[in-house]
Each structure stands twice: as C-alpha cells, then as structure tokens.
Amino acid sequence: MSNIKSLPARSPEQNIVRLVGCTTVGVVGVLFVIGLFMSGLVVNAGHVGVVTTFGKVEGGVLYPGFHLRVPFVNQIHQIDVRVQPHAFKQIDAASYEQQSVKLTGMMNYHLNPARANELYQTVGLDFATKVIDPAFSDYIKEVVPQYKAADILLKRDEIRSHTKEKLAQNLERYGIIVDDVYISDIAFSQEYQQAIEQKQTAQQNVGREDQLLAQKEIQARQKVIDAKGDADASIERAKGEAEANRVRALSVTPELIRYLEATRWDGRLPQVTSGAVPLIDLGQQIPSTDRSSMQAPSSAPAPGAAPQGQR
C-alpha cells in the first residue's frame, strides 16, 4: 500500500473543461443521430420518390426502399404509381342529330414510374383536374357526334373503346398510362326521353297486337284442323255405317224373312184391307150347329142326278 502513489488532485478548472468536453461529445452524438434520422427516408411500396434540391426537381426517381438525403437541402416527394380510379365530371355532348347527351364515366390509370419526376415538374400532383378531365371531355365531344342518338346506347362499348384509344394517346406524353375507360351513365334531354318512352310504348303495343294476331291465326288454324278432323270423322262414320248396312243387307235372305214372319205372327189375320172392307175374323169360335151346316157337301152325287159324263 505504501508503494501506490496518490493521484494529484484536479483543479476546479480541469473539472469544468472535462464536463464541457463530455457535454459537447454528447450533444454532437445526439445531433448525429437526429441528423441520421432526418437525412434518411423510406419510399413505400407502390410509390416512387421525386427529389428536389431547394425546390429544383432532380433527374431520376427513388424506388421503394431506404434513401439518404441532405437535411434541409433535399426533399423527397412520394408519388403513387399504383392503378387508381378517377371519376369524370358530367360532360355535355351532342349526337349526330344535335341531340343533347350527358355522359359520366370513370377511368383506371397509373403513372409511369420512370417519368414521375417529369409529371411532377411539368404538371404537378393535381394532374387529374389539369390534364385528365379536359382530355376526356374533348374526346367525348369528338367521338359522340359520330353516332346518332338512337345508336349511342347500343354502341356504348364502341364509344368507350374509341375514347380509351384517343385518351391514351393524349395522356401518354405526360407519363400517364390509361388502363381502361368506362361510360357509367348516358342521359338525353327530357323531350327526347319522352319521345323514346312513347316509341317504346308504341312498340310494346304493336308487339302485343302482333301476339294477339298470331294467337288468332293459331286459333283459326286450329279450328280448321278441328273442322277437318270432324269432317274426316263423319266420313269415316258414314263409311262405317254404309259398310254395316251392306253387311246387314247381305245377311237378309228370303228364307230369313219368312222365318221371321212365321216366328213373329200371332195367328191373327188382318181385320181390314187397304179398301177398309171388314174381313171375317177367323179367330172367332163357330157354333157347332152352324159348323154342320157349313160343312162341305158329300162327294156322292145327289139322287136323280145324271152322271157328269152324260150331260
């Protein structure tokens, strides 16, 4: 213990310098950490970063991931490059016959990631109202007048296809890629709507009348078929009856007639003839006294009568 030298005591000035040095190192460390966090930025998935230096747009873009920047000098603006929907405002157009047509629609689009910095510099982040809506309105007004009002509803998909093609050509120069265009609603003027409804009502009435006429024609043909069937049935019945009569006629012979007369006679003779002269009723009983007198004379010749040969 006696060999250990005692440390010299520090003066108050040295302690202050030591404290200031430690504090400075700590502050610098904190500032370094803060600066490190402030100089770094994460670009999210589905986005690209556009770098500006004191407001000037730098070339190129930053893709998703962690990136460093100079604090208070560089700023990174994240721009969504995923597919997004955009609803168009109602557009007033005119058909081929100058009928008023109101259309609304929607477009799916996405931005070209490599050209996001160009869009940010030339148009800005409000490109939908500055570029997309006017382009859609112009091309709808260009395409719709090529069709008659009656064909617009029927050729909606064709109008949509032409509009998509022309809109894609226009927006491609800004780095906006059109995925699809939809025509969500088509409306005409009130007068034209009423005319369409009246026409549809008239067509429905004509359709009902055609159906009734067709039903009547079918019923008429059915009656003809039924009448023909009845006539054919009557003919067949007549043929059957004629054949039956023929068979009956062949079966009636004179012997059969005499037999039927004999079996059906009740033993009585007719009381009158066609001249209404009464006949003797042979069925009455003749008295016995009268019978003897009514008997036929004997075949023997009467006395004194000459033989027949001698007359």
C-alpha positions in Angstrom: 0.0 0.0 0.0 2.9 2.3 0.7 4.2 1.8 -2.9 0.9 3.2 -4.5 1.4 6.8 -5.5 -1.5 9.1 -4.8 -3.2 10.8 -7.8 -2.8 14.5 -7.9 -5.9 16.3 -7.1 -7.7 18.1 -10.1 -8.3 21.7 -10.0 -11.8 23.1 -10.5 -10.8 24.4 -13.9 -9.9 21.0 -15.1 -13.2 19.6 -13.9 -15.1 22.2 -15.8 -13.2 21.6 -19.0 -13.8 17.8 -18.6 -17.5 18.4 -18.1 -17.8 20.7 -21.1 -16.0 18.2 -23.3 -18.3 15.4 -22.3 -21.3 17.5 -22.9 -20.1 18.5 -26.3 -19.5 15.0 -27.3 -23.0 14.0 -26.1 -24.6 16.9 -28.0 -22.7 16.0 -31.1 -23.7 12.4 -30.8 -27.4 13.3 -30.3 -27.2 15.7 -33.3 -25.6 13.0 -35.3 -28.3 10.5 -34.5 -31.0 13.2 -35.2 -29.3 14.1 -38.4 -29.1 10.5 -39.5 -32.8 10.0 -39.0 -33.6 13.3 -40.7 -31.3 12.6 -43.6 -32.9 9.2 -44.3 -36.3 8.4 -45.8 -38.2 5.2 -46.7 -40.0 5.2 -50.0 -43.1 3.0 -49.6 -44.1 0.1 -51.9 -46.2 1.3 -54.9 -44.6 4.7 -54.8 -41.5 6.4 -56.2 -39.6 9.4 -54.7 -39.0 12.6 -56.6 -36.1 14.5 -55.1 -36.0 18.3 -55.1 -33.0 20.4 -54.0 -34.0 23.8 -52.8 -37.2 23.4 -54.9 -35.4 22.2 -58.1 -36.6 18.8 -59.4 -33.6 16.4 -59.7 -33.3 13.9 -62.5 -34.4 10.3 -61.9 -36.6 8.9 -59.2 -36.1 6.9 -56.0 -37.7 3.4 -55.9 -39.1 1.8 -52.8 -36.6 1.4 -50.0 -34.4 3.5 -47.6 -32.6 6.5 -49.1 -30.4 9.3 -47.6 -30.7 13.0 -48.2 -29.1 16.2 -47.0 -31.3 17.6 -44.3 -32.9 21.0 -45.0 -31.4 20.8 -48.6 -33.1 17.8 -50.2 -36.8 16.8 -50.0 -38.3 13.6 -51.3 -41.9 13.6 -52.6 -43.6 10.3 -52.7 -45.8 9.7 -55.7 -48.3 6.8 -56.0 -47.7 4.8 -59.2 -50.4 2.1 -58.5 -53.6 1.7 -60.5 -56.1 4.3 -59.4 -59.7 5.2 -60.4 -60.7 8.6 -61.5 -64.3 9.7 -61.8 -65.1 12.1 -64.6 -67.4 15.1 -64.2 -70.6 15.1 -66.2 -70.0 16.1 -69.8 -72.5 17.7 -72.2 -72.1 16.5 -75.7 -74.3 16.4 -78.9 -75.3 13.4 -81.1 -75.2 13.3 -84.9 -78.7 15.0 -85.0 -77.5 17.6 -82.4 -79.5 15.9 -79.6 -78.2 16.9 -76.2 -76.4 14.0 -74.5 -75.0 14.0 -70.9 -72.3 11.4 -70.1 -70.4 10.5 -67.0 -67.7 7.9 -66.7 -64.6 6.6 -64.9 -61.0 5.8 -65.9 -58.5 3.5 -64.4 -54.9 4.7 -64.8 -51.4 4.5 -63.4 -48.3 6.6 -63.7 -45.1 5.6 -65.5 -42.7 5.3 -62.5 -39.6 6.4 -64.6 -41.3 9.6 -65.7 -42.9 10.6 -62.4 -40.3 13.4 -61.9 -41.3 14.8 -65.3 -45.0 14.8 -64.4 -44.2 16.4 -61.1 -42.2 19.2 -62.7 -44.4 19.9 -65.7 -47.9 19.4 -64.3 -47.8 18.8 -60.6 -49.7 16.4 -58.3 -53.1 17.8 -59.3 -52.7 16.4 -62.8 -56.1 14.7 -62.8 -58.0 18.0 -62.9 -55.4 19.7 -65.1 -54.9 17.0 -67.7 -57.2 14.0 -67.5 -60.6 15.7 -67.2 -60.1 18.2 -70.1 -58.7 15.4 -72.3 -61.7 13.1 -71.6 -64.2 16.0 -72.2 -62.5 16.9 -75.5 -62.5 13.3 -76.9 -66.1 12.5 -75.7 -67.2 15.6 -77.6 -65.3 14.4 -80.6 -66.5 10.8 -80.6 -70.2 11.1 -79.6 -71.2 13.4 -82.6 -70.2 10.5 -84.9 -73.3 8.5 -83.7 -77.0 9.0 -83.9 -78.8 9.4 -80.6 -80.6 6.1 -81.1 -77.2 4.3 -81.6 -75.4 5.8 -78.6 -76.9 3.4 -76.1 -76.5 0.4 -78.4 -72.8 1.3 -79.2 -71.7 2.3 -75.8 -68.8 -0.2 -75.8 -67.6 1.1 -79.2 -67.7 4.7 -77.9 -65.8 3.6 -74.8 -63.1 1.8 -76.9 -62.6 4.9 -79.2 -62.4 7.2 -76.2 -59.9 5.0 -74.5 -57.7 4.8 -77.5 -57.6 8.6 -78.1 -57.3 9.4 -74.4 -54.3 7.0 -74.1 -52.6 8.7 -77.0 -53.1 12.1 -75.4 -52.0 11.3 -71.8 -49.0 9.1 -72.7 -46.9 12.3 -73.3 -47.3 13.1 -69.6 -46.4 9.6 -68.4 -50.0 8.7 -67.6 -51.0 5.2 -68.8 -54.7 4.6 -69.3 -55.8 1.1 -68.2 -59.5 1.3 -69.0 -62.3 3.7 -69.5 -66.0 3.2 -68.5 -69.1 5.0 -69.6 -71.2 4.8 -66.5 -74.2 6.9 -67.4 -75.8 8.3 -70.6 -78.8 10.6 -70.4 -80.7 12.6 -73.1 -82.9 15.7 -72.9 -86.3 15.4 -71.2 -88.1 15.8 -74.5 -86.0 13.1 -76.2 -86.5 10.8 -73.2 -90.3 11.2 -73.5 -90.1 10.5 -77.3 -88.2 7.4 -76.6 -90.7 6.3 -73.9 -93.6 6.9 -76.3 -91.8 5.0 -79.1 -91.2 2.1 -76.7 -94.8 2.1 -75.6 -96.0 2.1 -79.2 -93.6 -0.8 -80.0 -94.9 -2.7 -77.0 -98.5 -2.1 -78.2 -97.6 -3.3 -81.6 -95.9 -6.3 -80.1 -99.0 -7.1 -78.1 -101.2 -6.7 -81.2 -98.8 -9.0 -83.1 -99.1 -11.6 -80.4 -102.9 -11.4 -80.4 -102.9 -11.7 -84.2 -100.6 -14.6 -84.0 -102.8 -16.2 -81.4 -105.9 -15.6 -83.5 -104.2 -17.1 -86.5 -103.2 -20.1 -84.5 -106.7 -20.5 -83.2 -108.1 -20.2 -86.7 -105.8 -22.8 -88.0 -106.7 -25.0 -85.0 -110.4 -24.6 -85.9 -109.7 -25.5 -89.5 -107.8 -28.6 -88.3 -110.6 -29.4 -85.8 -113.3 -29.0 -88.6 -111.3 -31.1 -91.0 -110.9 -33.7 -88.2 -114.7 -33.7 -87.6 -115.4 -33.9 -91.3 -113.0 -36.8 -91.7 -114.5 -38.5 -88.6 -118.1 -38.0 -90.1 -116.9 -39.5 -93.4 -115.4 -42.4 -91.6 -118.5 -42.9 -89.5 -120.6 -42.8 -92.7 -118.3 -45.3 -94.3 -118.7 -47.5 -91.3 -122.4 -47.3 -91.3 -122.6 -47.9 -95.1 -120.4 -50.9 -94.6 -122.6 -52.1 -91.8 -125.7 -51.7 -93.8 -124.1 -53.6 -96.7 -123.3 -56.4 -94.4 -126.8 -56.4 -93.0 -128.3 -56.4 -96.5 -126.2 -59.3 -97.5 -127.3 -61.2 -94.4 -131.1 -60.7 -95.0 -132.2 -63.6 -97.2 -135.8 -64.6 -98.3 -135.6 -67.6 -96.0 -134.7 -65.4 -93.1 -137.6 -63.1 -93.9 -140.1 -66.0 -94.0 -138.7 -67.4 -90.8 -139.0 -64.1 -89.0 -142.6 -63.7 -90.3 -143.5 -67.1 -89.1 -142.0 -66.7 -85.7 -143.4 -63.3 -85.1 -147.1 -63.9 -86.4 -149.6 -64.1 -83.6 -152.1 -66.2 -85.6 -154.4 -63.3 -86.4 -155.3 -62.2 -89.9 -155.7 -58.6 -90.8 -159.1 -57.1 -89.9 -159.2 -54.7 -92.9 -157.8 -54.5 -96.3 -156.5 -51.5 -98.0 -160.1 -50.7 -99.1 -161.3 -50.7 -95.4 -163.6 -53.7 -96.1 -164.0 -55.8 -92.9 -162.9 -59.3 -93.1 -164.2 -62.3 -91.3 -162.4 -62.9 -88.1 -161.2 -66.4 -88.4 -160.2 -66.4 -84.8 -163.8 -66.4 -83.5 -165.4 -69.6 -82.4 -168.1 -71.0 -84.8 -171.1 -72.7 -83.2 -171.4 -76.4 -83.6 -174.8 -76.2 -85.3 -173.6 -73.8 -87.8 -170.5 -75.8 -88.4 -172.5 -78.8 -89.6 -174.5 -76.7 -91.9 -171.3 -75.1 -93.2 -169.7 -78.4 -93.8 -169.0 -79.1 -97.4 -171.5 -81.4 -99.3 -170.6 -85.0 -99.7 -168.8 -86.0 -102.8 -171.6 -88.5 -103.6 -173.9 -87.3 -106.3 -177.5 -86.5 -105.5 -180.3 -88.9 -106.4 -181.6 -88.5 -109.8 -178.6 -86.5 -111.0 -177.2 -87.6 -114.1 -173.6 -88.6 -114.2 -171.3 -85.9 -115.3 -170.2 -87.6 -118.3 -173.8 -87.8 -119.5 -174.6 -84.1 -119.5 
